[in-house]
Amino acid sequence: MRRTSRSTLLAAGLVAALAAGPLAAPAFAAPAPAAPTTTAKAPATAKATATATATATAGPDAEALSAAIAGLPDHDATAALIRVGGDGTWRGTAGVRDVRTGAPALGDARFRAGSVTKVVTAAIVLQLAAEGRIDLDGTVQHYMPDLLTKDFAPITVRQLLNYTSGLRPGASLGDTVEEGYAHRFETLTPRQVVAASVAQGPAYTPGTRQTYGNIHYTVLGMLVEKVTGDSYAHQAAVRIFRPLGMRHSSFPVGADPRIHGPHNRGYDWIDGRLVDVTDWNMTDRFAAGDLISTTADLERLLVGLFRGRVVPEPQLREMFTVPDVPGASYGAGLERFELNGKEIWGKTGSRPGYASVIAATRDLSRTLVYSVDATDAKGDGQAVAQRFGFPAFNR
């Protein structure tokens, strides 16, 4: 069954936060909003009940998922789009598209997918490896001899993919949303980002530690362009988006700060005030975090990847291989989690106003994709994951 409502009263409180301008003080005193839009489908062997709860034990925990998105918008999120698949499916959309108007959130909205971009980048690099155009044991110094100084030991492509390169973080226009907001329309090129990293020297001997960071994938994006003689964005389009039918996925053109096409606005608390942070120049994120997509498109990516339709064996194994170094949890682009006794592989992503996830069991018996318009998207992400993501793996 499909139920639709507008969370008008709470949205009105959020509108008050913006009525006097982008940094007006918010107010949250409103009755709980009505139920969100949900759609659930049980496995083929069972029917969904009238309350949209999957009846099969193997199906999604529809009750917990519905509870996760109930009450939006609230202090922590203004909208949520969730797709659960595998053995049974569940879809949920809740919240508002724009707190000023109170219009309901769009289920097919485009959003900034943040570091989920790294999965696309890893897939392109591994495709090029399968074609013999990149050697995973080849070095950055070989492919881009002018990029690093002599202070750096040889760094392999594999070490970039699994975050063991020893590169330090590069230049940034702000490490937090608060710091970056004033610079949101400025441009910082990938080469500038990497130059700042190189200037600091190596952090450790390559291959001895795993340190997650954008810098590894910024260099990989540059490597893709060097090897192919083409732009990273075009390579993503022809190698990933078009073959998988990801018709609503793209990268911004140059310094364009907008999300083109239907989208829900993103907000963040800055100095105690709710601020619209939708428009933001993401050039500094490049191949590490510049993707704009939809939940349906990212589900296509997730399923296609795990089924071997994107990266062939044996290169696909790199994505599910964690290096043997202390505390490591990442393979090439994907991270390994354990939840309720299940091994899950996926990737989180966040940009101001938007938090996203793709995750699945290796056999695709359960898949999850979500985009949450989180008002602290650049926080540690645990609260968002626990509320909107963990229920997908309850059973």
N, C-alpha and C positions, 0 to 999 in steps of 0.2 A: 504494500500500500504506500502511497506517496502523500505526504502531508507537507503543506507549505504555509509559512507565516512570515510576517515582517516583525522584526524585533523593534518595534517602533518606540516603545517607552524608554528602553535603555539607550537606544540610539540617540534619542532626544537629549539624554544626559551627556552623551559623548559630543553631540553637536554643540552643546554649551561650552565644551572645552575648546572649540575652534571658532566660535561665533565672533569673538573679538579679535581674531587673527590667528596665525599659526602657533603662537605661543601663549594662548589664553589658558587660564587655570581650568581644569576639568571638574565636573561634578558627577558623582555616582550615587544617586539615590533614586532607584526605580524598582518597580515590581519585576519579578523574574519574567523574561520574555517567553513567548510561546514556543512550541516544539519546532525543531529544525526540519528541513527536508531530508528524508532518508529513503533509500531504496535498498532492499536486501533480496538476495536470491540464494536459495539453498542449493546444494548439489543436485544433479539431475535425478537422483534417486529419491529425493525428498522435496516436499513443497514448503514454501515459506508461509508462515501463519499470517493472519490478518494484521498483526502488529509488527510485521516485517522482521521477525526473529527467525533465524535459520533453525530448522527443527533437527537437523542431523548433528550428531555429536561432533563430527569433523568440521562442521561449518563454522563461520565466524561467530564470535560472541557479540551478537547484535545489540543485546541489552547494554553491555559495557561500552560499546562503540557509540551508541545513541546517547548514553549518559555523558560521554566525553565532550560531545559537541553541544549538549543542551546548555542553554543560558547565554549563548553568544549573541551579541558582543558583550565582553566583560573587561575587567581591568587588564587581563593578560593577553587577550586576542580579540580582534574585531571580526574575523572570519576564519573558517576552516573548511577545507576540501579534502575528503578522504576517500580513497579507493582501496578496498581489500579484495584480494582474489585468491585463486588456488582451488582448494576443495570447498567450493561455495564462494559467493561474492557478496559484498556489502558496499554501498555507496552512501556518503553523507555530505551534505552541504549546509552550512549554518553561518549566521552572522550577517554583516552588511557589506555592501559594495563600497559605500561612502558614508562616513558618519554624519556628514552634513545633511544628506538627503534621507538617510535611513533606508535606501533602496536595498533589497535583499542581495546577498552575495551571489555571484555568478559561479555555477558549478564548472563551467568550461573556461574559467578565467586564466589568463596568462599571468605569470609571476616570475620573479627572479629566483632561480634555483640554486644560486650560490655554488658551493663546492660540489654539488652533484655534477657540475661541469667536469670535474676531474675524471669521472667515469667515462665520459665522452672522449676526453683527451687520451686516457689510457687505451681505450679501444682503438683510436686512430693509430697510435704508436705501435700497438700490437699487430694491427693489420699491416702496417708498413714492415714490421719484422717478418710477418708471414710471407710477404712479397719479396723478402731479401733486400729491401732498401734500407733497413736499419738492423744493426746487430745489437742485441740487448747487452752483450758484453763489450760492445764498442764504447768509446769514451766521448765525453763532451769535448775534450781537447782535440779529438780526431775530427769530429763533425763540425765543431765551431772553434777553431784554433785561436781566435782572437777574443773569446769571451772571458776566459779565466786567466788569472796571473800565474806565475811560476810558483806561487805559494801553495797552490792546490795540488794534491796528489790526484792521479787519474780517477775520474768519477764516471761510472758506467751508466748507460741508459737504464738498466735494471735498477740501479741504486736511486735514480731519480723517481722511477715508478713506485718504488716501495719506501720512499722517504728516508733512505739511509745515506744520502749524498754528502752530508756534512756541511751543506750550504746554510748560511745564516739567513734570517728573514731579510727581505729587501726593503726598499723605500715604501713609505705609506703616507697617505694624506690624513691619517688619524687612526689610532688603534682601537678607538671606541666610536660609537655612533655620535656621541657628544663632540668628540674631537673632530670627526670627519664632516659633520654637518655644514660647517662654515665653508668647507672646501669642496662641497659636493658637485660643483660644476667645473672644477679644475681637471686638468688632464695630467696623468702620470703614465708614461709609456712603459711597456714591458722592459725595454732596454734600460730605462732609468731605474726601474725596480731592481733589475739584476745587477746593474753597476753598483748600486748601494750595498748590495749583499757582498759582492766581490771585494769591495773596498774594505770590508771588515775582516777579511781573511776567513779561513775554514774554521768551523766550530769543533770538528773532530775528524778522525780518520774515516774516510768513506767505508760503509759496510759494517761499522762497529756499533752503531746506535740507530734507533729509529726515532725521528723527530718530525711529527706531522707539521706541514706548513705549505703555504701557497708557492713558495719560491721554487720548489722542485718542479711543479707543473707549469709555472711560468717559463722555465727553461725548456720544458718539453714542448710547449707551444711554439717556441722559437725554433726548436729542432724540427718540428713538423714543417714549418715554413721554409727552413733551409733545405731540407731534403726534397720537398715536393716542388719548390719554386712557386708556391701558391699561398694564398692567405689561409690561416688556420680556420677561419669561419667558413670559407668555401669548402675546405676539406671535410669539415664536420657535416656540412649540408649534403655533399655528394656521397660520402662514405657511410654516414649514420642516419641522418634525418630522412632523406629521400627513400633509401631502401626499406626503412622501417615504417614509412608512412607517417612520420612525425611532422605533420604539415603546419603545426603551430609553434614549432621550436626554431629559435634563431639566436643570433648575437646582435647586439647594437651595432649600428654603422658608425664607426668612429667614436666621437665623444657624445653621441646622442643620449641624453639622460632619460628619455621616455620609454615606457612600455607601450608598444603599439598594439592595437587590437583590444578586445574586451579584457578588462582586468579589474580586480578589486584593489582599492587604494591601500597602501601600507602606512602604518603609524608606529611611532616609538615615543617612549617617555624621555624627554630631554629636560633636565633641570626641573623635574616635577610637573612638566606640562606635556600634553599630548600633541605631537607634531606630525604632520603629513610628510613622510620621507620617500614617497613613491618615485619622484624624479631625482635621479642620481647618476652621474657619469661614472661608469664602472670600468674605464679603460685600464686601470691598474690591476684589475682582477684577471682579465684576459683568459687564457686557457685554464686558469685555476678557479674561476668563479663568475664568469660573465654570461652564462646561459639564461635565456628566457624561454619558458616552456609551459606546458599544462600537465595536469595529473594524468590525463589519458595518454599523452605522448610519452611521459616518463614511464608509465606502465608498459608501453610498447618497447621502450628501451630495455627495461628490466627483464621482461620475459624473453625478448629476442636475444639478449646477451646471454642469459643463463641457458638458453636452448642451443647455443652455439651458432646462431644465425648472424652474429656480428663479428666475432673473433673466432677463427678456427683453432682447433687443437693443433699442436700442443701449446700455442701461445695463450689460449684461454686459461690454462692452468696457472699462468702467472698471476691472474687476478685473484685466485683462491689459494695462493701460496704465501704464507707469512714468513719473513726471513727469520733465521735462527739467531736473534739478538734479544737481549733482556727486555721484557715488557712489550714486545712487538705485537700489534694486532691488525696491521694493514698488509694487504697484498698490493697488487698493482691497481690502485684506484678504489678497491673495495675494502671495507673493514669487517672483521669477524666479531660477532657478538654471541653471547649465550643468554637466552631468556626462557624461563620455564622449561629448562632442560632441552631446548631446541638450539641448534647452531644456526645462526642467521648471518647472512652477508648483505651488506648494504652501504649506503653513504648518506650522510647528513649534509645539509647546505644551509647557509644563512646569509642574508644581506639585510640591510636596514628595512624593517617592516615585514620581512618574509622569512619563514623557516620552512624547510622542506626535507623530505626523506624519501629514499627508495630502499626497500629491504625485502629479503625473501629467504626462505629455506632453500638449500641447494637444489632440491627436487621440485621446487615451485609448488609444493603443497600449500604454502601460504605466501602471499605477496602483499606488500603494503606500499602505497604511495600517498603522501600527503603534502599539502601546502597549507600552512597556518600563517595568517597575518598576525604574527606575534608582536606585541608591543615591547618585547625585550629579546628580539630575534638574535642579537649578537651576544646574549648572555651565554651561560654554559650549556643551554639547550636541554638540560635534564628534565625540567618541569614540563616543557612542551612534549618531549618524547614520552614521558611517563603518562601524561594525560591523553595524548592523541595517538601515540604509536604502540605502546605496550599492549593495550587491549586487543590489538589485531592478532597477537600471538598467545592469547589466553588458552586456546585449545586448538 
